[in-house]
Amino acid sequence: MKRVNAHPDNVPGDFYVEDGCCTLCGIPQVHAPELFSDLYDKADHCYVKKQPTNETELGQMLRVIQGAELRCVRYCGGNSEIRAKLAATGDGDICDNQPDDQG
């Protein structure tokens, strides 16, 4: 699992917000407020405060990825089902680890 320039306040796990990318669009707070920081927790940046632990939360995370204008929320995990879901919606480019990556 490799992360590309992750914001330091992201919790450990497969999903994260890229450092310096967030514009405080509000999409994460609307679709997954329990998974992301509040808009004003940190100066001018959001981050993943809780990783999804069930299908509902995973769906919320995927809605954030689909709805955000910038590609700030990234996936660095190896779950092929999640990668397939992201690819099916045209969001496969946010995956740091492609199937042929060794990690």
C-alpha positions in Angstrom: 0.0 0.0 0.0 1.6 3.3 -1.1 0.1 6.8 -0.7 0.8 9.6 -3.0 1.5 12.8 -1.0 -1.2 12.1 1.7 -2.3 14.9 4.0 -0.7 14.1 7.4 -4.0 14.1 9.3 -5.6 11.2 7.3 -6.1 8.1 9.5 -4.3 5.0 8.4 -6.1 3.0 5.7 -6.9 2.6 2.0 -8.6 6.0 1.4 -7.0 9.3 1.9 -7.0 13.0 0.8 -4.0 14.2 -1.1 -2.1 16.9 0.6 -2.5 20.4 -1.0 -5.4 19.3 -3.2 -8.4 20.1 -1.1 -10.4 23.3 -2.0 -13.1 22.8 0.8 -15.7 21.9 -1.8 -18.0 20.5 0.9 -18.8 17.3 -1.0 -17.2 15.0 1.6 -19.1 16.7 4.4 -22.4 16.3 2.6 -22.1 12.7 1.5 -19.9 11.2 4.2 -19.6 13.5 7.2 -18.7 10.7 9.6 -15.8 9.7 7.3 -14.3 13.2 6.7 -13.1 16.1 8.8 -15.4 19.0 9.3 -14.8 21.9 6.9 -13.1 24.0 9.5 -11.2 21.3 11.6 -7.9 22.2 9.9 -7.0 25.3 8.0 -8.1 25.0 4.4 -8.0 21.2 4.1 -10.1 18.2 4.7 -8.9 14.7 5.5 -10.2 11.2 6.1 -10.9 10.8 9.8 -12.5 7.3 9.6 -12.1 4.6 7.0 -15.3 2.9 5.7 -16.1 -0.2 7.7 -19.2 -1.5 6.0 -21.0 -1.3 2.6 -23.0 1.8 3.5 -19.8 3.7 4.4 -18.0 2.4 1.3 -20.9 3.7 -0.8 -20.6 7.1 0.9 -16.9 7.2 0.2 -17.5 6.3 -3.5 -20.1 9.0 -3.8 -17.6 11.5 -2.5 -15.0 10.3 -5.1 -17.6 10.6 -7.9 -18.9 14.0 -6.8 -15.7 15.9 -6.1 -14.5 18.1 -8.9 -10.9 17.6 -8.1 -9.3 14.1 -7.6 -8.2 14.7 -4.0 -9.7 11.6 -2.4 -7.5 8.6 -3.4 -7.5 4.8 -3.0 -4.2 3.0 -2.2 -5.7 -0.4 -1.3 -5.5 -3.7 -3.1 -9.2 -4.8 -3.0 -10.0 -5.7 -6.6 -13.8 -5.2 -6.1 -13.2 -1.6 -4.9 -10.9 -1.0 -7.9 -13.5 -2.4 -10.2 -16.2 -0.2 -8.8 -14.0 2.8 -9.2 -13.1 1.8 -12.8 -16.8 1.3 -13.6 -17.6 4.9 -12.7 -14.6 6.3 -14.5 -12.7 6.9 -11.3 -10.0 4.2 -11.7 -7.3 6.9 -12.0 -7.5 7.7 -8.3 -6.1 4.2 -7.5 -2.5 4.4 -6.5 -1.9 0.7 -6.7 -2.8 -0.9 -10.0 -3.2 -4.7 -10.2 0.3 -5.2 -11.5 1.9 -3.1 -8.7 3.8 -5.0 -6.1 3.0 -2.4 -3.4 
